[in-house]
Amino acid sequence: MAKFKMNYKNVFEIDTAGSQDPKDVTKATFAPLAAGISGVTPAANETDDNTAYYDGAGFTDTDVTGKRITLAFTGHRVIGDAAQDYVASKFLAIGQNLKTLGRWTDTNGNVIVSSVTLTAIVPMGGNANAKQTFSFTMSFNGKPIMTDKSGNTIDFDDDETTSASGTITTGSTPSSQA
């Protein structure tokens, strides 16, 4: 029988101090995005390169060359909740005023921190006889920082290179020296 992890075990937080450096969270004041939040939808918004090579007989290979990570939050407005009050206060803001830090601890204990921009903020709304709605999207800015539950930083450089020269660093001998 399969065991499923419940979505609520993901912990989402927002920095209500407006810090923007994911490498330095010492000035951040993280508040949980939990009260009134009934759904979170992550998206990768990938940039794909689809190139056909002669050895592919006219068919293409697809490589993901970039990502724009977003987390869309939906739920009901909870007045007095620090995270929701912070997001709602940004409804009329533009530019730098919409940037802060976001932190996501997944169900495996991995922690992802990123500079984020708050977009599509809906601070209230709905029918007269219903709870006020609340929604917004947290759009990651640049490469997030991820640490596993042991505190090790995870590098997303999946092409296994560490330099502009393209030297592959896996195995005992770099391929440029083989």
Salt bridges, closest charged atoms under 4 A:
GLU13 OE1 - ARG103 NE 2.70
GLU46 OE2 - LYS67 NZ 2.93
ASP85 OD1 - ARG77 NH2 3.01
ASP155 OD1 - LYS143 NZ 2.99
